[in-house]
Amino acid sequence: MGLFDKFGWNKGRDESPRVLDHPRDLVTGDMLKFAFSDQAEISGGTFAMERIRTLDLGGDGHKHTYFMLSDGEHQVRLRVVDDDTLELALEVLPDTLISAVKKDDVITALDPDSGVHNVIHARKAEKIPPELRPWVGKVYRQEGYVKAYRYEGDYRKRSLPTTEGEGERGCDYAYFVTDDRQRALEMRIFDGGRTEVHLCVFLPVRKIEELWPGTVGG
């Protein structure tokens, strides 16, 4: 009998190690390593999962779970699309976005009266900052413009708050995807005009080479 057993400190504890086989099960403190990728920010990098955000898109409980990752230098966002597909996203400033895509297209797309069929064209490749080229698609077509609510926290196994004001931030959410569905562009416009922009790429789950659980039991 070990010392901890003698004093009963292990009673009721599940000592079996936590197994992490898929990024959909990430929790704060877990680690992952990416394989080679065209996107320099993640290529070969080892990242810690720092926190979770949840975006409520309304309608039949439709929500996105975002894993916020950091390697100490780069911040990236991961979403599990399905068993085989990941969405990796890089947040950029609005001014950075218009260094990569046509400004007039963005202005039109952000006008609520412009409808939901807007198109955003990339600038010529030689005019796009080199570090952004792997993240940028040639043509983005709008797939939605909805009112959404963002929450800090993990709502995978619990319901979203039903009372207005429980930690949510409302925003207008505009979403664009390329024809080959390999790139996406997200814009969130919050009250007061603050705008968040994410350049997204879709990658196979196998681009994660290793996963390490950071906690026991999850």
N, C-alpha and C positions, 0 to 999 in steps of 0.2 A: 504493500500500500504506500503510495506516495504521500509526501507531506501535505499537498493540497487536499488529497482524499481524506487524510486523517482528520482534518479540521472541517471537512464537509464543504469546502469551497467549490468543488466541482459538481456538486449535486444539481441535477436539473439542467446541466449544460450539455449542449451538443458539441462534442469534441471533434466530430468529423470535419475535415477541411472543406471549405467552400470551394466548389468547382465553378469555373467561369469558362463556358464553352462558346458563348455568342455575345456580341456587343449589346444585344437588346437587354442583357441582364446587368449591365454596368451599374455600379453604385459609387458614391463618393469615395475616393481613395484608391480605386482600381487603376491599373496601368495597362497600356497597350502600346504595341510597336507596329508601325506601318512598314510595308515593303516599299520598294522603289516606286516612285510616282512622278509624273510630269510636274506636279505642284511641289516646288522646292520647300515650302513651309512644312509639309508633312512627310516628304520622302525620307524613308529610313529613320524617322524620328520616333522617340519614345515619349509618350504623353501620359499625364495624370488626369483622371476625371475629377474635376474640381466641384462642379455643382450641376444641378438640373433645372432647366426652365421648361415650362409647359405653355403651349399656345392653343387656346380654345378657338376653333374656327366655327363653332356653332353647328347646329344640325346633326341630330342623332349622335351626340357625344363625340363629334369629330375633333380630335386634338392631336398635336404633334408633341413628342417628347424630345427635347434637345439636350444632348450631353455636351457640356462645356469643357473643353480640353485645353491643357497648357503644357508646354515643355520648358517653361521658364523664359522662353524668348518669343514664341508664337502662340497666339490664341486662335483656336479653330472650334467649330461647332459640328457635332456629329448627330445625324438622325438615321435611325434604322428604317428604311423604306419597306423592306420585306426580308425574308430569310436570306436572300442572296445579294441584296443591294443596299449600299450606304449612300447617304448624302453628306458630303463634307462641305462646309461653308466657311468663307473668309469674310469677316466684316470689313467694309471699307467706308470711308467718308463719302458723302455725296459728291464733293469736288473730285475725289479720286475716280468715282464712277464715270463722270463725264469726261475723264481723260481716256476712257476705254470705249464708251458708247456715245451716240449722237445726242447732244444736249437737248435739241428740239424734240426728239422722240420721248425723252424722259419727262420734259415739261408737259407734253400732251398726255402722256400716260398717267401723270399724277393729277390731272384735272378730272374730278368726278363726273363732269358732264361729257367727257370724251368717250364714254361707253366702256365696254370690257373686251374689245377686240383690237387693242392697240398693238403695235409692233415696234420693237426697239432694235435698231441696227448697230452693230459694232463699228468702230472707226476702222480705217485701214490698219492692217496688222503692224506696219512699221511705225504707226502713230500711237499705238498702245504701249504703255510702259512694259518693258520685257518681263518684269516679275508678275504682271497680271495676265499675260497672254495665255498661260495654261488654264486660267480660271474663266476665260471669256469665250462665249459662243458668238457665232457670226450674226445670227438673227434670233431674237427672242419674241415669242408670241404670247400675248396675255391669256392666262387661264382663269383669272379671277380677280375681283376687287371686292373684299368683304370687310365687315366690321369684325375684329378679332380682339381677344383679351389674352394678355400674357401674364403668367403667374410665375413667381419664384418658387420652385419646389417640385417634388416628384408626385405626380398624380396617376401613375400607372396602376396602382392598386387601390386607389381611393377616388371618390367622386370630387369633381371640381366644386368650389364653393358656390352656393346658391344665393348668397346674400351680397348685394351690390357693395363694392368697396372693400371686399375681403382680400386685399393685397394685389388686386389685378390692375393692369394698365391697359386701357382701351386704345386701340389704334385702327387705322385703315390699312388693310393688308392687301398689297398688290403682288401677284405672282406671275412670272413669265418663264417659259420653257422653250428650248431650242427644238427644231424639228426632229433631230435625232435623239432627243431626250437625254442628252449627255451633259447638258449645262442648264442651269436655272438662275433666275435673278429674282430676289425678294426685296420689297421695300415696305417698311412700316412707317406710317405717318402718325405720330402721337399728337395729342392736344398741345397747341402752342406752335405746331409746325416742325418739331424735331423729327428728323427722318433717319431711320436706320436702314442700311443697305447691306445685303449679303450676296456675294457671288458664290454660286453653288456648283459642285461637280458630282456626278453619280459614279460610284466606283463599286466593283464587286467586293463582297465581304472578305474574300481571300486576300485583299490588300492589307488586311490586318494579319500580321505574321504571328504575333503572340499576344496573349491576354494573361494578366496576373491579378488575381483577387487581392484586394488590399485589406479586407476584413473577413472575419469568420462569421458565417451565418447570414450575411447580407443585411 
